[in-house]
Amino acid sequence: MNNFAKVLFATAAVVAVAVVAINLPPGGGSGTGGVPPSPSMSPTQEPSMSPTQEPSMSPTQEPSVSPETHVVTPFAGPDGFGICGPTAVDPTCVEDPRDDSITFTFDAPASWEPFEGLGVWIDDNAPPDGAALFIYRGNWLYTNPCRPEDGDPDIAVGPTVDDLVTALVDHPSLEVTSPVDVTLAGYSGTYLDLLVPDDISPCATYQPIEQHIYAQGPGHRWHMWVLDVGGVRVLVETNDYAGTSAQRLAEEQAMIDSLEINP
């Protein structure tokens, strides 16, 4: 499978950063067919990674050496990955020009590859050991994450941190952990995990959030920091699996620790 075959973004057809090698969904999101099975984790289960991101790694495990500094401005220009992307359902939505200038700087090992101005990944973010760090604005949700190709996202999400967190927690089928207050890179917000079901075989793709990557495999874990950056909601997210190595979890932790956000 080619390097980008498993990735899907809702705005792929119009965003300048898209490349032909990426397998992007039509109409603002990838879909999946069927209702997700009952998750294996209860909604009140504590996050698998704490707000301070203590990875599950051996005490002697160290992140890999020779990091490279990455600087990304994922929301610059037309609002392709912003809250009012080209497929935004709400016709009254107006792009917030403040997000254009927000810059994210972090250090990543040389083995991690840049991904289209949104962050970095390794092993295509695919199971069993893939991982990623991506940055989004957050957007409307699909009631059935297995079938976003059947229509537009239908759960409205306002522009604030609480709007997105509440929508995720109240979603009828998503498995999320209890939200907790957190500070990351000097900005306050909320942390929670979204846990993709262990069986998504009925789904062509599984995508709960518009203009967001779809699940790259069963049991995908999305660790979400939903932050207020000068009045602009920002979603910083790392992805991994139960089988992701301690080394890579440590590398994720090091990237999060090094993150700087400049509005």
PEZIUR-V120238 format. One record per backbone hydrogen bond with DSSP energy under -1.0 kcal/mol. CO is the residue of the C=O (numbers start at 1). NH is the residue of the N-H. If there is no record, write none. Layout:
BEGIN
CO|NH + CO|NH
END
This chain:
BEGIN
2|5 + 4|7 + 4|23 + 9|12 + 10|28 + 11|14 + 11|15 + 15|18 + 19|22 + 22|24 + 28|211 + 42|45 + 50|53 + 53|55 + 55|57 + 58|61 + 68|108 + 70|106 + 72|104 + 73|76 + 78|80 + 85|88 + 90|93 + 96|99 + 97|100 + 103|262 + 104|72 + 105|260 + 106|70 + 108|68 + 109|112 + 113|121 + 115|118 + 118|135 + 119|115 + 120|133 + 121|113 + 122|125 + 122|131 + 123|126 + 126|130 + 131|122 + 132|239 + 133|120 + 134|237 + 136|235 + 140|210 + 141|155 + 144|147 + 145|207 + 147|150 + 148|151 + 155|141 + 160|164 + 161|165 + 162|166 + 163|167 + 164|168 + 165|169 + 166|170 + 175|195 + 180|191 + 182|189 + 184|187 + 187|184 + 188|228 + 189|182 + 190|226 + 191|180 + 192|224 + 193|177 + 194|222 + 197|219 + 200|203 + 206|215 + 208|142 + 217|220 + 220|196 + 221|240 + 222|194 + 223|238 + 224|192 + 225|236 + 226|190 + 227|234 + 229|232 + 232|229 + 234|227 + 235|136 + 236|225 + 237|134 + 238|223 + 239|132 + 240|221 + 241|244 + 245|249 + 246|250 + 247|251 + 248|252 + 249|253 + 250|254 + 251|255 + 252|256 + 253|257 + 254|258 + 260|105 + 262|103
END
